[in-house]
Each structure stands twice: as structure tokens, then as C-alpha cells.
Amino acid sequence: MDDPLPPLAELIRVPGITGDESAIIAATAALCRRLSLPHRTNENGVVVTVTGAQAGPRLLFCAHLDTVPAGDGWRCPPFGGTIENGVCYGRGAVDDRGCCVALLLAAKQLQSEGLAAGEIVIALSIGEEGNDPSLPRLLAELPPIDAGIVCEPTDMRVATSQRGLMHVDLLTHGEQAHAARAKGPGAIDLLLDDLQRLRRLDWPPVDALLGPTRFTPTRLSAGVADNMTPPDAKARVDIRTTPVCSHAQIIARLRDELTAEVIVIADHLIPCVIADDHPLVAIACAAAADPQPYASDAASDWFALQRVGIPAIKLGPGDPAWSHRADERISAEQLHQGIAGYAAIARSFCRPAKEGAKS
């Protein structure tokens, strides 16, 4: 299967929006069967293994099959898998089914030529775009892992750290009253004051590569009637965190500084980092498009590896700027770069035990 675009188009034509992924799991398993890849499936996703001729390190590659909804503004059908001039268009093309297809084709290549030692494990999970990712459950079923690669679009640049993500609600309370006779600051006034205070707060420490913690309000809700002050007002805040300040520290400070009640909606996406001198970093940089590692500002399933002590990087084909946009896309050239890069990393990392990289 020399052209990676048809199998990617095939997967794009199977919607797998977060929360409804059974069909894309089945379609991916069917692709694995056609590629003759050893695999197993369950409700959490698909796991593929390629085992080497000798004992050696075990390297994990993980990517996700689910996608965000299509949204509006598409020129091409979002679930059509359109191929034009060497480019595949559709929801999930770059985030993250392009990585999934690149991994499966790299695994096929490694299986055909023979892996010298060790084992590669490919975990294709679901739920990554929501608040119940399945990767932690897949990891619990796997044998010990020496190192991992989180496969997300990075233009084949090696990310050695990434921001985390929290979603919190700020909830303020005021007196419900007739607007003509309202007294004192209401719930909306209190919430606006807190949002302004949030913009002005200084948040040390600052990560040397990622910068400060970032706070972005993304939703507002309040109001009962046009002529009534509301009893409550609420703002959802997107918080992009860094490895130098824990989620618990951030929540504690918010509760100390703000008037609002601070309600944690999701905080599982912790910031992640790998030691610069870990062998995987040098191996991946040698196979990547850019030999210089960087810090990624987007959260991912990396958190699941970080929590169980698996050293990891983030690396994948495609321009991340197309993630979640209309006319999402990836080219055959980018996919070939991903296939070649993943295969090269696996060959270098999975060497006989006495030669192999140590974690």
C-alpha cells in the first residue's frame, strides 16, 4: 500500500465524533486485517504490536481515532475523504487519523522487513477530544513500556514539553431583583470584575520555554429575563498550564484571589516534559524534519504516559494549524514523512538489549 491517502480517506468516511466511536474502531480493525497486522480491539480502541527477533526495549506509539464535530464553512464534505492533487481533506485528516494511518503503514513496513529486537506497540484510542480519554485504560492492559511517542500533528518536529489544560467554571451569586430597583453589584458585575482581575494577575513561575500560565474565557451565561437581575453568572475558563506550576497550585490561587466560586470541570490534562538527555530525544530528532526540539502549546494524551512514568515526546505528520478547522487536510508527502520517521525511530530505539536505549 504505497499511497497513504486512500486508507486515510477510507477512515475519514467513517465519522467517529467523540462519544460515538464504535464504527471507527471497527473500520480501523478492518484496515489492520488487510495490512495483516497483529492487533486486538475492544471498546477502548485498537492495539497493534510488531515484535522483534530478539529481546529489547518496548516503544509505544499512541494516537486517537475520535474527532471533533465537523462544524461549518467546508468546501469539501467533512466526512467525504476528498483527495485532490495529493492532499486528503476531511475531519480528522490531520488530527489525528493521519497519524493513525502513518503508524499502521510504518508498522507494516517494520513487520515486512523484520524488527531487529524489542517491540513496538501502537495504541489507537478514543475519547481524546473529550473529558474521558480511553488511553489510560489501554495503557493498563499493556506490558511494561520503556518510552512513548504521542502521535499528534507537529510538522514532524519533536516536542519535548507541552502545556497542560484545565477547564474551570467561575460562578458568582447576586440578588435576583427587578432591574429598576437593583442595589449593589449583581452576579454579572461580580463576574466581570473577576474576569478583569484574572487578566491583571501575575502568575509566576514562568516556564522558560512555554511562558506563563494562560487564562482564556470561552463561555458566558447569565440572565433570567430582560428586566431582572440574575441570581447567578458563570464563565467557563480555558487554562493552559506549564510544567513549573501544578494544577492544584493554580486552583488554590484562583480561590484565594477571586470572588467567584471556582468549580473544576476537567484537570486531567497535566503539563508534560521529558528530560533533554533521554535517548529517545536524540533518536527522534535525528529522524525528524527539524533536529531542534520545541515546546508545544497544545495539550494531548501525553498526560496519560506522564502520569504512569513513561518518558515520552510528541511527534507527528501534518500542520497542526489545520486541526479542528474547516477543510482540514494533510498531504501524501507529509504522511510519507511520518511513515519514514516513525519507522526510523522504531529501528533505532528497538535494538538488542545490550545495545538498546535505556529509559
Secondary structure as UniProt FT lines:
FT   HELIX           5..12
FT   TURN            18..19
FT   HELIX           22..34
FT   TURN            35..36
FT   STRAND          39..42
FT   TURN            43..44
FT   STRAND          45..51
FT   STRAND          54..64
FT   TURN            78..79
FT   STRAND          82..84
FT   TURN            85..86
FT   STRAND          87..89
FT   TURN            91..96
FT   HELIX           97..113
FT   STRAND          117..125
FT   TURN            128..131
FT   HELIX           135..140
FT   STRAND          147..150
FT   TURN            155..156
FT   STRAND          157..162
FT   STRAND          164..173
FT   STRAND          177..178
FT   HELIX           179..181
FT   HELIX           187..200
FT   TURN            208..210
FT   STRAND          214..222
FT   TURN            226..227
FT   STRAND          228..229
FT   STRAND          232..241
FT   TURN            243..244
FT   HELIX           247..257
FT   STRAND          261..269
FT   STRAND          272..273
FT   TURN            276..277
FT   HELIX           279..287
FT   STRAND          290..296
FT   HELIX           302..307
FT   TURN            308..309
FT   STRAND          312..314
FT   HELIX           320..322
FT   TURN            323..324
FT   TURN            326..327
FT   STRAND          329..331
FT   HELIX           332..349
FT   TURN            353..355
//
